Amino acid sequence: MIGRLNHLAIAVPDLEAAADQYRNALGANVGPAQDEPDHGVTVIFIELPNTKIELLYPLGESSPIKGFLEKNPAGGIHHICYEVDDIIAARDHLKSTGARVLGDGEPKIGAHGKPVIFLHPKDFNGALVELEQV
């Protein structure tokens, strides 16, 4: 059901410093910052030949990344995103296996302009999983 790895998301305490590190130290192709108010984050995508890294920074006081950074002040891996062909079929299949979809269970539009859902980390070995329809 899952396809390729779309991205790995890293919460960071300083978005520009993290982008500069990837740009200057690693020579990566670093995209522009974009605010995602529906998700409470500002993101920067780093394009790699085979996937992307998503840098996450809190946007607003109710950002889920704010709480993550309070627990992990140096930042850290936040979630992993896999591609799926049909987000509704994937959601329904996962729910039938007992996996929990976060929020109201309905897909939201993610940073790439495509439908996404998140799966409870306790159902996936402690990893928050995002699924994105391609």
Disulfide bonds with the S-S distance in Angstrom:
none
